[in-house]
Amino acid sequence: MYTQALNTAETGGPAGEDAALAARFQERVDADDRIEANDWMPAGYRRTLTRQISQHAHSEIVGMLPEGAWITRAPTLRRKAALLAKVQDECGHGLYLYAAAETLGASREELVDAMLAGKAKYSSIFNYPTLTWADVGAIGWLVDGAAIMNQIPLCRCSYGPYARAMIRVCKEESFHQRQGYEIMLTLARGTADQKAMAQDALNRWWWPCLMMFGPPDAASQHSDQSTAWKIKRFSNDELRQKFVDATVPQAEYLGLAMPDPDLVRDDETGSYRYGAIDWEEFRQVLAGNGPCNAERLATRRTAHEEGAWVREAAAAYAAKRAARATEKQAA
C-alpha cells in the first residue's frame, strides 16, 4: 500500500560514496541490525525511506477525509463516537510518520508542501468516494485490512524509527479493521436493503483495494533494492495474495458475493486465484485522474491555509519561551 512510492526508479549513491561503508551497512542490514537516524546510510536508502514514509504519512492524513465526511451522518451516537476516534487515530498515525521522516533530514513543512503541490503521492485508495454508510464499513474491513497486511512486515523494517512507529500503528489499525467488519456484519444481517448496501460497497472497494499493494512484481521498478535493504519484506504480489486469501473467507461468512467471476480456490495450495486487475485505472488514479483526486487535494489545501494561524501562534509561543529561557540564563 505505502510502497507505491517505490515505483519511482532509484539511482545508485553518489559517485564518491564510500564502498567500504556501503558494504558494512549491507552487512548490518543482512544481520537484521536496526539502522538508526545517526548511523551512516547510503544516499539511496535515505531517499527511498523518505519517499516511502512521507507517502505513508500523507496517506494517513488524506485518509481521514473519506470517513470524516460520515462522522455527523453515522446512524447512532455509538457509531459517531467510534468513527470520530478512528479518524483521530489516523491523524496521530500521520504525525508519528512525519516525525519518523524528519529523522532522515526532511522537514515536515517540506514534505507537506510537496503533497499539497501534487508532487508527492499518497495511497491511490483514498481517491474513491464514500457514497453510503456501508462504505465506512468497507474501508475498515478492506482498506484497513489491506493496510495491516502491508504494515505488519514494516514492524521489521531495517530503519528503526519507522519500524517502531509501525508497532503502535498496527495495533490501532487492527481495531479499525474489526470495527469495519462489525459494521459490515450488522448490515449483512439486517434488512434486504442494508445487505444490498453492504454488497454494493464490497463491489466498489474490492478492486481498488487489490490495487493498493502496487503494480505486479514484474512492473515494480526497484523492489529488489528495497528488499535487499529490508525496507520491504514481501513483494507486492505476495502481499496481495495474502490479503485475498484472508478476505475471501470473511466475505463468505458475511454472506456477500465477491465481485470477481474469475475467483476460484486452488485446492492444491489453498489460495484463491483472482481475475485480472485493471491497471490502467490504477495508473489514472496515480496520475491524478481518479474520482476524488482534485477534491482531496483541494480539501487538504484549504485546511492547511485555514490552519496557518495555529502554526504561526505555535511558532511565536516557542520563540517567546526560548527568549525567556535565554534571559533567565543570562540573569
N, C-alpha and C positions, 0 to 999 in steps of 0.2 A: 504493500500500500504506500508506504512512505519511501520506498526505493524507486518510485517513478522518477525522482531526480537523477538517479543513476543512469538514465537513458542518454544523458549528455556525455559524449565521449570525453575521457580524461587523458590528458597528455602526461608524459613522464615528468620527473622532477627537473629542476633547473640543471643546466649543464655542469655547474660547479658543485652539485650536491655530493656530499662525501659518501663514497661507495661503502666504506667500512661501517659508517654509522647506519646506512640503509640496511646492510647485512645484519648488523646487530639488532636493529629494530625488528626485522623479519624473524630473527631467532626468538625474540621476546614474544612476538605475536604467535608464532608456532607453538611456543611453550604455554600458551594461554595466560601469559603475564599481562596484566592490565596496563594500558598506556594512560598516563595522567597528563594533565594540562601542561605541566612544566617539563615534561620529558621531550627529548628530541623526537621528531616525526618527519617523514617525507612531506614535501610540499603538496604532493598529490593526495596524500592521506588527509591532510588538513583541509584541503579544498573539498574533497569528496564528503567528508563528515560535515563540514559547514553547510554544504548544499543540502545534504540529506536531513540533518537535524533542523535546519531552518524551514525546509519544506514541511517537515513533521509539525513544527510549531505553528506555521501558517495554517495547516490543515485543522489543527485543534481549534484555532480561533475562528476561522471561517466556518468550521463545522458546528459552531454554536448557532448559526443562522437558520438552517432548515428546521431545527426543532424549537428554537427560541420563538419562532412565529406561532407555535401552538401552546405556549405557556398560558396565555389568557383564554384559550379555547379548549383546554383539556376538559374532559367530561365531568370530573369530580375534583373536590379540593385535594384529596389524596394524590390524584394524578398530577395536579398542578404543582404540588409541593415536591413530588418525586422528580418531575421533569425540570423544575427550577434547580433542584440540587444537582441534577445531571449536567445541565448547561453550565452551572458554576464549576463543576469538576473539569469540564473541557477547557474553561478559561484557565484554571490552575495548571492543567497539563501544558498549555501553551507557554505559560510563564516558566515552568520548570525547564522546558526545552529551549526557550530563548536564553535562559541562564546557562544551559549546557553549551549552546552555540557560542556564547560570549567567551567561554573558557578557551576557545580556539582563536580568539583575537578579533572576532567580528563584533561590531556594536549592534545592540538591539535596534537602534534607530536606523542604521544602515540596512538591516535585514527587513524591517517593516516597510521602509521606503521602497525597497526593491519589489516587494509583494504588491504594494499599492500602485506601483507604476506598471505592473504587469510583467516585470522582468523575472520574477521568481514564481515558481509554481506552488500550488497546493494540490491535495488529492483530487482527482477527477470526480470522485463520487459526490462531492458537495456542490456540484453544479447541476443537480437534479432537484425538481420541486417537491415539496411535501403537500400533496393535494388533499389528503384526508388524515384523520386521526390514526388510521392504521399505518400510515407512513412512519409515524413516530415509533410504533412497534417494530416495523420492518427495519428501520435504521438501527434500533437497539439490537435486534436479533441478528440481522445480516451484516450491516456495516460494522458494528462494534465486534461482532463475531469474527469478521474478516480481519479487523484491526488486531484483535487478540492473537489470531493465528500468525500475523506478521510480527507482532511486538514481543511475544514471549521469547523468540530467539534473540531479540535485541537486548534482553536482560543479560546475555552473554557476549554482547558486542565487545570488541577489544578496547574500545575507548571508555575508560572508567566513568566519567561524568554522565555520559549518555546511558550506559548500562544501569547505573544506579538510579537515574531518573525513571527508567522504564519499569523498575520493580514496583514503585507506587502506582504508576500509570496503569500497569496491567491489572493490579488488584482492583482499581476503580472501574476499569473497562469491563472486568468480569461481572461486576454488579450491574453495569449498564446493559450488558448482554442479557442477563437474567431478567431485568426489568422489561426489556423489549419483548422477550419471548413470552413473558407473562401477559403482556398486553395482547399479543397475537393469540395466545391460548384463550383468553377471555372472549375475544372477538370470534374465534373459530367455534367456540362452544355457545355462542349467543344466537341471535336471530339469523334467519337466512340472509338478510341484508348485511348484517355485521360480518358473517362469514364471507360473503361476496366481497366486502370491502377489504378484508384480510387477504383474500386471494388476489384481488386487483393489485394490492401493494406488493405482494410477492412477485407478481408478474412483471411489474415495472422496475423493481430494485434488483432482481436476481442477476441479470446480465451486467449491469453496471458494477455490481459487487465483484463479479468474476474479473472484470477489467481492473479493479483496484490493485491487483497484485502486479500490475505492469505487463508489458508485452511478453510474448513467448520467449523462452530462453534463447532461441535462435536469433531473435531480433534485439536482445538486450545487449547494448554495445560494450559495456565493460564490467559485467557482473563478475568475470573471472578475477579481476584485480580486487574487487571489493570482497570476494570470497577469500582470496589469499590473505587479505588484511584482516579477515574475520570481522568485517563490518556486517556482512551478510553471512548467515549460516546455512540457508537453504535457497534454492533458486526460485524464481517466480512461479514456474510450473509446479514445482514440488509443493509450495505453499498453497497454490490454487487447488491442487488435488486434495490436500489435507482438508481444506475448507469444504470442498464439495462432499467428501466422504463423511465429514462430521455433520453437515447440514441437511443432507437428503433424509436421513432417518428422523431428524427433528421435524421436518415438514410432514413426513408420513404420520407421525404421532399427532400433529395438529389436524390431520385430515385434509391438508391442502395439496394441490397438484403442482408439481414442478413445471415451470413454463418452458420445458425443453423436450420436444418429442423424440429427440435422439438419445436422451438419457437412458443408460442401461447399466445394470450391475454386472460386473465381471465376476462370476462365481469362483474363478480360479484365484484371483487376487483379493477379492472382497471390495475392490474400489469401484467407483462409478465412472463410466466413460460418458463424457458430456459432449454436446453439439458444438458447432463452430461459433466462435465469438466474433462479433462484428468489430474488427479492429479499426475500421475506418471511422466508426462512431467515436471510439476511444481517441483517435488522433484528432478528430474535430473538436472534441471537448478540451483536450490538452492545448489545442491551438487557440482556444478562447471562444469557440463557436457552439458551446453547449447550451442547454435550455436556460441556465441561470448564471452563466459566467459574468455577463455585464452587470446583472443585478447584485450578485455577491460582492464584486469589487466596488460598485457604487456605494453599497451599504457600508462596507468597511472604510472607504474613503470619507464618507460623511461622519461616521463615528470617530474617526481619527481627527478630523478637523474640529468637531464639536468638543472633543476631549483635550484640545490644545491647552485650554486654561488650567486644567488639572496638572498637566505636565509642567507648565510654567510655574504654577504655585508650588509644586513639589521641589522644583529646582531652586526657586527663591528661598524656600524654607531651609533646604540643605545648605545653601550658601550662607544664610544667616547663622545657622548653627555652627558652621565651620569658622565664620568670622568671630563669633563669641568664644569659641574654643581657643582661637589664636590669641584673642585679647586676654583671656584668663591665663594662658601660659605666659604671656608677656608680663602680666602683673605679678 
